[in-house]
Amino acid sequence: MKKIIVTATALVAAASFALTGCSSERGGGGTEPGAGEETTGFEEGATIGVALPDKTSENWVLAGKLFEEGLADAGFKADVQYAPASNTVAEQQNQIQAMVTGGAKVIIIGAKDGKQLSTQVQAAKDAGAYVIAYDRLIENTEAVDYYVAFDNFKVGQLQGQALLDGLAERAGHEAPYNIELFSGSPDDANSAVFFNGAMDVLQPKIDDGMLKVVSGQTEIAQTATEGWKAENAQRRMDSILTSSYGSAELDGVLSPNDTLARAIITSVQQAGKKVPVVTGQDSEVESVKSIMEGVQYSTINKDTQLLVEQSIKMVGQLQKGEEVDVNDTEQYDNGVKVVPAYLLDPVIVTKENAAEAYQNVPSLLEIVKSYQ
Ligand code: BGC
């Protein structure tokens, strides 16, 4: 059940090409996916840049540490930088530019704003470096070579299905169910993909009346959470409860990640209402505890260790001039090219399957066991 994922910018680009009657040429000429592309290799021990966004969830904090260790173990010099929480876009642009100037051979980027890095990734390309988009796609540029991520559309589908399962288990009454929808930050290309994946499951149930979005806010722009910030999600939940709920119960909330899930739960609790079924993502420690306590309903396990290992494996293949492993050459159109991707499989986690889901993540398994 794979779907072609076309980012919003790709759709705009496609629309404008259709309008100008130009459908085959895409501005810069377009390259085919790089699976099987020849790579030339570079010296052992080279510097590898890793530019990560601000630390909006635990996975980003962990990724930096794992890249430092993993790249060093693989014999590279790691230059890992985080963009600070303020002025993030400009700082990340500067950091990437400095990595190019410093001679990094591969630059791995977790983009703060995937639409605002074209100049820097082009500079990397011009300097002969490879660019790997990590977790978040980099848009509107030919200069991104590979994408490594968990299957974001599937993450959304799993969240949508978990919401339905949770409602059947916990709402305590038959349908229709009152729900609200949240999505991530509009500057993160993943946000729309998560949301579209979830709506792939939920929209038919909204259409047939099983789910009622009481606020009426179903457009992604209405559901967005600027900067993936907890306070923004909490404020929006507060205001929806005040304006749309009165004495009505809220049965479920689609939350795109754990940080926002906890903020939504706090808002509902402060309003004195029963905690609804709330989804999440990232397997953050506080959310895993909340799930085991029967509060948050679900999260997603996207094992950061595996994602970092896959990225470092790509770096090793590039260094040796080998063919780079990719397993998807169709889904991630960044507006000017389909970026060859290696997608890992996300796993849904509820109280019921937590022990099994975290069997390879000792720190989380220990938490789960402490509740059993
Ligand atoms: C990541 C999520 C994360 C979010 C906020 C997304 O790009 O894929 O795992 O929750 O950013 O940090």
Residues whose N, C-alpha, C, O or C-beta is under 5 A from the ligand:
A	BS01	BGC	T56 S57 D135 R136 D188 N190 W228 N257 Q281 D282
